[in-house]
Amino acid sequence: MMAEELARQRFTVPRAISLTLWANYLCAGAVAGAAGGVLARAAMRVVVLILGHEPTFTVGASLGIVMIFAVVGLMAGMLWLGMARVLHLRAATGGVLLAIGLMLLLAGPIFDAATGDLANTDTSTILKFMLLFIPVPLTIAWGTVWGAERLQRHSAQSPARTMPLGSALATVALFVAAFASVMPVIGAAQRHPSLLSDLLNSNAADLATAGGFSRAVAMLTFLAYVALAPIALWRQPDNANVRRSVLLALALPTLLLTSAARLPAPLAWLPDERWLLGLVQAAGVAALLGLYLTAGGFAPPRWLVGVAVATWVIATVWLVARPQTRWTEWLLWSMLAATLLLVVVARLRGRGGSTATSLLLALFALCWLALWAAILLMPALQLRLLTGFGVTRVVSIFWLPWLLLPAALISKQPEE
């Protein structure tokens, strides 16, 4: 009986997870991975200088490299969490094993990249150059182990933050979907309206510089976006209002920002049909309206929910049936403007919502709608084969107003 009871307890799925524990290990891994990315970028530059070539440096490419290694650091943090909690390894042993594993993991990709960039260099020379990259896995491994242990000691005296397992899994899934959607878009060719192209040309900027600038803006905007959402969650992980709002905010990068011309990467296995793309974008509009109706603990009246649903239905017809003439787009713009304005006014006059949240949502509506209207009115801001609604989500610099949405969730929100 005792053995059966122990086995039952061992395999019981927890109903909640420690957000403090996971945050400590993942943050340590991400920071250590970013530091390793900086070292990797520096090592690449040294290799090119040794060979006597002129190194090319773009902010967008450098941020991309740092981002890739930060993701490697996140995986190292999760691996070290399992090693420390399940295998009960000490920090010294875990650091050595993690460093060896990362060396084996990174050796192949680094060698492939080197042979591609240094095609005329013999293999023995490339292997010698790879010694410059040894500090990269060491930094990630020991930085993850040391950082996690330090954060654990620092947070031992603070109250533990927990959240339901289902909410945690949904949050992680939307995080992964957002990264999988945005990273291919940032790495692809960037489109610029003629007005921005003329500004770049007037400052003697070539296409490579313009593309690097665009990628840098997109990367920094996206990183700020996905950093603000967990900050809100960290402040009130036990608040159901916050958890729902964070899920809606994290769904937007996949459903709207990266689905202007084709299906987002996580949904690329679906048929590439225009009506299906319209449904994805309609789901994004629903998430946006849902965020406006519920963020900050606001309980909308039924008539306001009805107005939002009617607006969403018209937006869905416009996106799926594709009657996307200029006057129908102005009609959609007007309806969304009126609905968002009504929601903000109702939030400010009603009770149960956060005033700071309402004001930030109002600021987003003003910025986004003004940008959309400017694109419709100015041919120099338009892009071929895209509506103004689509252009706001294709040009990376036009992503900036979207930062106001996760920022609106950070203020303290009332419980249900």
Phi, psi and omega in degrees: 000318180296320179296320179294322179294319178296319179295322179295319179291326184293324186256014176288129179282126181292146178277340181219156177240158177275108179293328179297313181299310182294321180297320180299312184287319181289321178295318178299317179294319181294317180293317178296321178295319177297319177297320176296325177296321177297317178295321179296319178295320178295320179296321177300319180294320179296318180300315181295321179293321179298322180283354178083014179269165176271114183290139175259131184230120174233143181296319181298315179294320180295317177297323178297318178296314179299320180296317180300315181288332174296322176295320175300320178296322176300317178295323177295322177297317178295320179295317180293327175299315177294319180295321183283321186270327182267312181271350178056043179280148175283164184298317182297313180294316179297321179297319179294312181296319180294321179295317179296316180297319179291325176299315179293323182290320186271344184299314182297306179301321180294319179294317179297318179295321181293318180293333177284318181281331182243061187297332183267008181259138182289160186297321182297322178293320178297320178297323177294318179297329182295342175297334178294341183267358181302321178299342183294302179295328178296318179296316181295314183295304184288328175296320179295312182295309182294317181296317180297316179296320180294316178295323178297316178295322182291326183269000183297329182273354182262154177298137181288138176260129180232159175212154181301146183299318181298317178295321180296316180294319178296320178297315179297318180299318180288327173300310180299317179297320179297314179295316180295333180277317189279321185300315176297326179294318179294323181283344181280174178297138183265139177258140181231133172299157184300328179297315178291322178297319179296321178296319179292318180294324179293337177260019176059036178265131180275177183296323179297317178296318179296317178296319178297319178296316180297317179295322179296316178298315180297316182295313181295321179296315181294317179298319177295321180299308184283350173276325182291324181298310178292335175298316177298319180292323181295324182291323182217067182292339181269003181266116182297327177300314182294317182298317179294318181295321178295320178298317178296318181294322181286339178284336186295318179303323180284315188281329185244305190295330185249014182239033183288322184240336180211169181297144176297156187305317180296341180251013183293344179285345177283159178300137183278070181256145182296321180293327179290320175299321177297322178294321177298314179294325177296323175296324176294320177297321177297318178296321179296313179294321177297323177296318178296324185281335189238340185299145179079012179077019181282135176254100186288146173291162185297322182295327179288323175297320178298318178297317180296319179296318179298318177298319180295321179298314179295319177297322179294316177300317181296322182280323185273312182283345175060042169276059193268061170277170184296319183289328177290328177291322175297324177297314178297318179301315182296318181292318177295319179299314181296318181294313180297322178295316178298318179297314182296316179298317179295324178294317182290329181271338183273190180238162176091357179246165179271130180295318179299319178298316181297319181293320178292322175296322177296320180294321177299314181301316180297313182294313184292315180292323177295320178295315179299315179296320179298321179294319179294327185272334187247112177301331181292345178259359183270160176236143184298137176068012178235141174285169174298324176301320179286324181297324179299341183250353181265317182281122189298324181293339178280356176284342189305317179301335182293342177297337181291338182290305176292331177297329180292345184268353189285327182297154181300132182245144181290151176286161177287000000 
